[in-house]
């Protein structure tokens, strides 16, 4: 396998700008997401329909854009792609901020998917990091921080009827961070050599994408149905505030543990990290319905956060290692994670009626386990994959 030439890593200021941009791009939609249904109920007599449509909208445009990224990388530089992401994300925030009807809000959510932040910023962190493990782990740390900040800021603004100004503020900050990241990263390249990005995928690539889809599906199925299980198990103890706190603690431990995942990806292999995350999450999800008590649930949620933290970075590093094009690999990996977000709650929902809330959590565990099986049965010797160009 040819060793690819890498652009010099970003300086401290450039990397800080990139981290800030990723944090804001993550936090902005999450400021609205927990309150989306309540927000739409103020606009429409059919909030359930519009909530479902708005929830799915970014995934639709994200998946539709997947084949386009390799072509865009041929004609646009990585700094130009960062500008693309910043402008479209800021536009999405602005549309949502001024939306007074469900259709306008839906349009804002569709524009969010067109921004492609999950692809473009993954390319930027990889190009600007000193290794695949460090770059993708830093990206996930910024994502985790955004997942903590977004709902907190959104809840504060929603209670004070200031959601529109908050979204406009996010949009403005995103534009500032975009300019800083694109300017300091002007020497970075989406592709590390002169190869033309290709959309081809082999069997090893497909097995990794299947693993990513199943892992994402399991995690989102668990998050979607853990409140239902908690309410059925002990509605007095598991208040919405406690459930939200447990969710936040998972992101906090992810933020802290990611440097260790970087060491596993660079020192061992991203394949090993992905396997560990998938199997660990499956066991962690399956253990929750066994009645561990509050202390046990807290420990399990912390463990799940730590284990899930390495999943996306390991997937990005692994698909890059087997694919001929970094751009196409990042786009396919992001698409698999996005599709998993849709598949997971649907599959767990099918298990809810016959098996109850515990069955939905076991379904989440089964999805994560299926991802590990996909890796174990791959025809390509994926266990030899190591991060390129450390």
C-alpha positions in Angstrom: 0.0 0.0 0.0 1.4 3.4 -1.0 2.1 5.8 1.8 0.4 9.1 1.0 2.0 12.5 1.4 0.3 14.7 4.0 0.0 18.4 4.3 1.6 19.8 7.4 -0.8 19.8 10.4 -2.6 22.9 11.3 -1.1 25.3 13.8 -2.7 25.8 17.2 -4.8 28.7 16.1 -6.0 26.9 13.0 -6.9 23.7 14.9 -8.7 25.8 17.5 -10.8 27.5 14.8 -11.6 24.1 13.3 -12.7 22.7 16.7 -14.8 25.8 17.3 -16.5 25.4 13.9 -17.3 21.7 14.6 -18.6 22.5 18.1 -20.9 25.2 16.7 -22.1 23.2 13.7 -23.0 20.4 16.1 -24.6 22.6 18.8 -26.8 24.7 16.6 -29.2 21.9 15.4 -29.1 20.3 18.8 -30.3 23.5 20.4 -33.6 23.0 18.6 -33.9 19.2 18.4 -35.1 18.4 22.0 -37.8 21.0 21.6 -38.7 20.5 18.0 -42.1 18.9 18.6 -43.0 21.7 21.1 -41.8 24.4 18.7 -43.9 22.9 15.8 -46.9 22.5 18.0 -47.0 26.3 18.2 -47.0 26.5 14.4 -49.3 23.7 13.2 -52.4 21.7 14.1 -50.6 18.6 13.0 -47.3 18.7 14.9 -46.7 15.0 14.8 -46.5 14.9 11.0 -44.3 18.0 10.8 -42.0 16.8 13.6 -41.4 13.5 11.9 -40.7 15.3 8.6 -38.4 17.8 10.2 -36.5 15.1 12.1 -35.8 13.1 8.9 -35.1 16.1 6.6 -31.3 16.5 7.3 -30.8 12.8 6.8 -32.6 13.0 3.4 -30.3 15.7 2.0 -27.2 14.2 3.6 -27.8 10.9 1.9 -28.7 12.6 -1.4 -25.4 14.5 -1.3 -23.2 11.4 -0.7 -22.4 10.8 -4.4 -21.7 14.4 -5.0 -18.8 14.9 -2.6 -16.1 13.2 -4.7 -17.1 15.4 -7.6 -17.1 18.6 -5.5 -13.6 17.7 -4.2 -12.3 17.7 -7.7 -13.4 21.3 -8.3 -13.3 22.9 -4.9 -10.3 23.1 -2.5 -10.8 22.0 1.2 -10.9 25.6 2.4 -13.7 26.2 -0.2 -15.6 23.2 1.1 -15.3 24.6 4.6 -16.8 27.8 3.4 -19.6 25.8 1.7 -20.3 24.1 5.1 -20.2 27.3 7.0 -22.5 29.2 4.6 -25.1 26.4 4.3 -25.1 25.8 8.1 -25.5 29.5 8.9 -28.3 29.7 6.3 -30.0 26.8 7.9 -29.8 28.5 11.3 -31.2 31.8 9.8 -34.1 30.0 8.0 -35.1 28.2 11.2 -34.7 31.4 13.3 -37.3 33.3 11.1 -39.6 30.4 10.4 -43.2 31.0 11.4 -44.7 28.0 9.6 -43.7 24.3 9.5 -42.8 24.4 5.8 -40.2 27.1 6.3 -38.7 25.3 9.3 -38.6 22.1 7.2 -36.7 24.0 4.5 -34.1 25.1 7.1 -33.6 21.5 8.2 -33.2 20.3 4.6 -30.5 23.0 4.1 -28.7 21.7 7.2 -28.2 18.3 5.4 -26.9 20.1 2.3 -24.1 21.7 4.4 -22.3 18.3 4.7 -20.4 19.3 7.8 -20.0 15.7 8.8 -18.0 15.0 5.6 -16.1 18.3 5.1 -15.1 18.7 8.7 -14.0 15.1 9.0 -11.7 15.8 5.9 -10.4 19.0 7.6 -9.6 17.3 10.9 -7.9 14.4 9.1 -5.8 16.7 7.0 -5.0 19.0 9.9 -4.3 16.3 12.5 -1.0 14.7 13.1 -2.5 11.2 12.6 -5.8 9.7 11.8 -6.5 8.8 15.4 -5.7 12.2 16.8 -7.5 14.0 14.0 -10.7 12.1 14.2 -10.7 11.9 18.0 -10.3 15.7 18.2 -13.3 16.0 15.9 -15.4 13.7 18.1 -14.4 15.7 21.2 -15.7 18.9 19.5 -18.9 17.0 18.6 -19.3 15.8 22.2 -18.8 19.3 23.4 -21.5 20.5 20.9 -23.9 17.8 22.1 -23.5 19.1 25.6 -23.8 22.8 24.8 -26.6 22.7 22.2 -29.4 21.3 24.4 -28.4 23.5 27.4 -28.4 26.7 25.3 -31.6 25.6 23.5 -33.5 24.9 26.7 -32.5 28.2 28.3 -33.6 30.1 25.1 -36.8 28.1 24.6 -38.0 28.8 28.1 -37.5 32.5 27.5 -39.0 32.6 23.9 -35.6 33.4 22.5 -35.0 30.4 20.2 -35.0 32.6 17.1 -32.3 35.0 18.4 -30.3 32.0 19.6 -30.3 30.4 16.1 -29.3 33.7 14.5 -26.5 34.0 17.1 -25.3 30.5 16.2 -25.4 31.4 12.5 -23.3 34.4 13.0 -20.7 32.6 15.1 -20.5 29.8 12.5 -19.7 32.3 9.8 -16.9 33.8 12.0 -15.5 30.4 12.8 -15.8 29.4 9.1 -13.7 32.3 8.0 -11.0 31.6 10.6 -10.9 27.8 9.8 -10.8 28.4 6.0 -8.1 31.1 6.3 -5.8 29.2 8.6 -6.4 25.9 6.7 -5.7 27.3 3.2 -2.8 24.9 2.6 -4.9 21.8 3.6 -6.1 19.4 0.9 -9.1 17.0 1.0 -7.1 14.4 -0.8 -3.5 13.8 0.3 -2.1 13.2 -3.1 -3.0 13.8 -6.8 -5.3 10.9 -7.1 -8.7 11.5 -8.6 -11.4 10.8 -6.0 -13.2 7.6 -6.8 -16.6 6.3 -5.7 -15.7 2.7 -5.9 -16.2 0.5 -2.8 -15.0 -3.1 -2.3 -16.3 -5.8 0.0 -14.1 -4.7 3.0 -15.4 -1.1 2.6 -19.0 -2.4 2.5 -18.5 -4.5 5.7 -17.1 -1.4 7.5 -20.1 0.7 6.3 -22.5 -2.0 7.5 -20.7 -2.0 10.9 -21.0 1.8 11.1 -24.7 1.7 10.2 -25.4 -1.0 12.8 -23.4 0.7 15.5 -25.2 4.1 14.9 -28.5 2.3 14.7 -28.0 0.6 18.0 -26.9 3.8 19.8 -29.8 5.9 18.4 -32.3 3.1 19.2 -31.1 3.0 22.8 -31.3 6.8 23.2 -34.8 6.8 21.7 -36.2 4.1 23.9 -34.2 4.4 27.2 -36.8 7.1 28.4 -39.6 4.6 27.8 -37.8 1.9 29.7 -36.9 4.2 32.5 -40.5 5.4 32.8 -41.9 1.9 32.8 -39.2 0.7 35.4 -39.6 3.5 37.9 -41.4 6.7 36.8 -40.9 8.4 40.2 -37.2 8.0 40.2 -36.4 8.5 36.5 -37.7 12.0 36.0 -37.0 13.8 32.7 -34.4 15.8 34.5 -32.5 12.7 35.6 -32.8 11.1 32.2 -31.3 14.3 30.6 -28.6 14.3 33.2 -27.6 10.7 32.4 -27.5 11.6 28.7 -25.3 14.6 29.4 -22.9 12.5 31.6 -22.5 10.1 28.7 -21.3 12.9 26.4 -19.1 14.3 29.2 -17.2 11.0 29.6 -16.9 10.7 25.8 -15.3 14.1 25.8 -12.7 13.0 28.4 -12.0 9.5 27.1 -11.4 10.3 23.4 -7.6 10.9 23.7 -7.3 7.2 24.8 -9.3 6.1 21.8 -6.8 8.0 19.6 -4.0 6.0 21.1 -5.8 2.7 20.3 -6.5 3.8 16.7 -2.9 4.9 16.1 -1.1 2.4 18.3 -3.1 -0.8 17.5 -5.6 -0.2 14.6 -8.9 1.5 14.0 -10.4 -1.9 13.3 -9.6 -3.0 16.9 -11.1 0.2 18.2 -14.3 -0.2 16.2 -14.7 -3.8 17.3 -14.2 -2.9 21.0 -16.7 -0.1 20.7 -19.4 -2.2 19.0 -19.1 -5.2 21.3 -18.9 -3.0 24.4 -21.9 -1.0 23.4 -23.9 -4.2 22.7 -23.1 -5.5 26.2 -23.8 -2.1 27.8 -27.2 -1.8 26.2 -28.2 -5.3 27.0 -27.3 -4.9 30.7 -29.6 -2.0 31.3 -32.9 -3.9 31.4 -31.4 -6.4 33.9 -32.3 -4.2 36.8 -29.0 -2.8 38.1 -30.5 -0.1 40.2 -29.7 3.6 39.9 -26.0 3.3 40.7 -25.7 0.6 38.2 -27.6 2.5 35.5 -25.3 5.6 36.1 -22.3 3.4 35.7 -23.6 1.8 32.6 -24.5 5.1 31.0 -20.9 6.4 31.7 -19.5 3.2 30.3 -21.7 3.5 27.2 -20.6 7.0 26.6 -16.9 6.0 26.9 -17.4 3.0 24.6 -19.5 4.8 21.9 -17.0 7.7 21.8 -14.5 5.8 19.7 -17.0 4.4 17.2 -17.2 7.2 14.6 -13.5 8.1 14.7 -12.5 4.5 14.3 -15.0 4.1 11.4 -13.6 7.1 9.6 -10.0 5.9 10.0 -10.8 2.4 8.9 -12.7 3.3 5.7 -10.0 5.8 4.7 -7.4 3.0 5.0 -9.2 0.6 2.6 -10.6 3.1 0.1 -8.8 4.7 -2.8 -10.3 8.2 -2.0 -10.4 9.9 1.3 -13.3 12.1 0.2 -15.5 9.3 -1.0 -14.6 7.2 2.1 -15.7 10.0 4.4 -18.9 10.6 2.5 -19.8 6.9 2.6 -19.0 6.6 6.3 -21.1 9.7 7.1 -24.0 8.3 5.1 -23.8 5.0 6.9 -24.0 6.7 10.3 -26.8 8.9 9.1 -28.8 5.9 7.8 -28.2 4.2 11.1 -29.9 7.1 12.9 -33.1 6.4 10.9 -32.9 2.6 11.0 -32.2 2.1 14.7 -35.3 3.7 16.2 -37.5 2.0 13.5 -36.1 -1.5 14.3 -36.4 -0.9 18.1 -39.9 0.4 17.6 -40.9 -2.9 15.9 -39.7 -4.7 19.1 -41.5 -2.4 21.4 -45.0 -3.6 20.8 -44.4 -7.4 21.3 -41.6 -7.2 23.9 -42.1 -3.9 25.7 -39.4 -1.2 26.5 -36.9 -3.9 27.5 -37.3 -5.5 24.1 -36.5 -2.2 22.4 -33.2 -2.0 24.4 -32.3 -5.6 23.6 -33.0 -4.7 19.9 -30.5 -1.8 20.3 -27.9 -4.3 21.7 -28.6 -6.7 18.8 -28.0 -4.0 16.2 -24.6 -3.1 17.8 -23.7 -6.8 17.9 -24.7 -7.2 14.3 -22.1 -4.5 13.4 -19.4 -6.6 15.2 -20.6 -9.7 13.3 -20.3 -7.7 10.0 -16.6 -7.0 10.8 -15.9 -10.6 11.9 -17.3 -12.1 8.7 -15.6 -9.7 6.3 -13.7 -11.4 3.4 -11.0 -8.8 3.5 -8.3 -9.1 6.3 -9.6 -6.0 8.0 -7.8 -6.8 11.2 -4.5 -5.7 9.6 -5.8 -2.2 8.9 -3.7 0.5 10.5 -4.1 4.3 10.2 -2.3 5.8 7.2 0.4 8.3 7.4 0.8 8.7 11.2 
